[in-house]
Amino acid sequence: MSAFFLYFVNINFNLFWRCTTISDFFINEQIRDKEVRLIGENGEQLGIMPVKEAMRMAREADLDLVKVAPNAKPPVCKIIDYGKFRYEQMRRDKEAKKKQKVTEIKEIRLSPNIDNNDLNTKANHARKFLSKGDKVKVSLRFRGREMSHVNVGKQILDTFFEKLEDIAVVDKPAKLEGRSMVVFLTEKK
């Protein structure tokens, strides 16, 4: 055999090997350990045994040998139907995703010379966001000479919070970050 042919076969084998290990679990011939702790198809512990013996048992049962805990010493393998196992796992993941609550951070921007009616409108928007379960980031931006009146900005944020006191709590108190004063509000539990 020529050196080129062996090189070509070696490259293709490496590509094939990489492609077969893309899934989360090692199955049947992909398991390269010497010994594994085996769990039977009904969930019973079958003990520690060589991989060849475990694979033989899986083949006799017409099922797959799947490595479920690769980091354990020795690794844990289970005799199961891999297709059914993947389907059930995808279903569990989908259910967990449904029950998961995603909280967004909504931002409301104010300025130091905001009028009272505008402040009420912004407070109503914040009330809607909080009632939906989102967090609200209230930022008050200072421009130019407004930086010399930071205390006015603090008073405006306090007034804003007083309008929302019945449904909101301060998650993070007012803090000056550069030219902005920021406060985070969350819904009362």
Residue pairs with C-beta under 8 A, 6 or more apart in sequence:
20 30
21 30
25 66
25 67
25 68
25 82
26 32
26 66
26 67
26 70
27 64
27 65
27 66
27 67
27 82
28 55
28 58
28 64
28 65
29 55
30 67
31 51
31 55
31 65
31 67
31 75
31 77
33 51
33 67
33 74
33 75
34 50
34 51
35 48
35 49
35 50
35 51
35 74
36 48
36 49
36 51
36 54
36 67
36 74
36 75
36 76
36 77
37 45
37 47
37 48
37 72
37 74
37 75
37 76
37 77
38 45
38 46
38 47
38 48
38 49
38 54
38 57
38 77
38 78
38 79
39 45
39 46
39 68
39 76
39 77
39 78
39 79
40 46
40 79
41 61
41 63
41 79
41 80
46 57
48 74
51 65
51 77
54 65
54 77
54 79
55 65
57 65
57 79
58 64
58 65
58 79
61 79
63 79
63 80
63 81
64 79
64 80
64 81
64 82
65 77
65 78
65 79
66 77
66 78
66 79
66 80
66 82
66 85
67 75
67 76
67 77
68 76
68 77
68 78
69 75
69 76
101 133
103 133
103 134
103 135
104 134
104 135
105 134
105 135
105 136
105 137
105 184
106 126
106 129
106 134
106 135
106 136
106 137
107 136
107 137
107 138
107 139
108 122
108 125
108 126
108 129
108 136
108 137
108 138
108 139
109 139
109 140
109 141
110 119
110 122
110 138
110 139
110 140
110 141
110 156
110 157
110 160
111 140
111 141
111 143
111 146
112 140
112 142
112 146
112 149
112 152
112 153
112 156
113 146
114 122
114 156
119 156
119 159
119 160
119 163
120 163
122 160
123 160
123 163
123 164
126 136
126 138
126 160
126 164
126 168
126 185
127 164
127 167
129 136
130 136
130 164
130 167
130 168
130 185
130 186
130 187
131 167
131 187
133 187
135 171
135 184
135 185
135 186
136 168
136 184
136 185
136 186
137 182
137 183
137 184
137 185
138 157
138 160
138 182
138 183
138 184
138 185
139 180
139 181
139 182
140 153
140 156
140 157
140 180
140 181
140 182
141 179
141 180
142 149
142 150
142 153
142 179
142 180
142 181
143 179
146 153
147 179
150 176
150 181
153 181
154 174
154 181
157 174
157 181
157 183
161 168
161 170
161 183
161 185
164 185
166 188
167 187
167 188
168 185
168 186
168 187
168 188
169 185
169 186
169 187
169 188
170 183
170 184
170 185
171 184
171 185
171 186
172 182
172 183
172 184
173 183
174 181
174 182
174 183
175 181
175 182
175 183
